[in-house]
């Protein structure tokens, strides 16, 4: 998370946060990083009353980005190791497992055991105990991660990653913390950070898997106006 004098920015995994972290650390007075991918519950009391900013992306594109990023690593993380059967499973099988964590107790137990027991300072930074409450929810992994990170929607101000160059300054103004000129310029012209190499998300899905994402991540998809066909409301930054 990024703590500033005016607001807190929470970094939702693989959703454009690396780009915004850098922008804020460079161009927001007093900004400092406090942990990595930490949830709203970890905001220190000194900043707990401030507005909370964040990003979201299309779930369909999130799963593609996550899979492609982990697949390309020499040492993928523990979550990928379990869900992909140590890299032997393809995209469809791996993501189907990821979407089943909220209802497959045996699979969830294996993932929890493989994840670290406590917070670290890198990667997904999701301890096993923090994922355990997905049990029985039927939620997609990305929807669970969104709820876990952001918590109560009060004072929550979210921009869509696909249009963040335009949406983040607007969201900041709506939150009463308008972006300065240098920050706006970085958001306008800065290069994406931490990108995954992959093709269009639509190329990765067959109809049943596309529909499964639609069911598991339905509330988030509806809230932010995503669709399986378009995948995003516009593409200005991909990770």
Helices and strands as residue ranges (DSSP letters): E 2-3, E 7-9, H 17-27, E 32-33, G 40-42, G 45-47, E 51-56, H 59-72, H 78-83, H 91-99, H 105-114, H 128-131, G 132-134, H 141-150, E 156-160, G 161-163, H 164-174, H 181-189, G 201-204, H 207-216, H 218-224
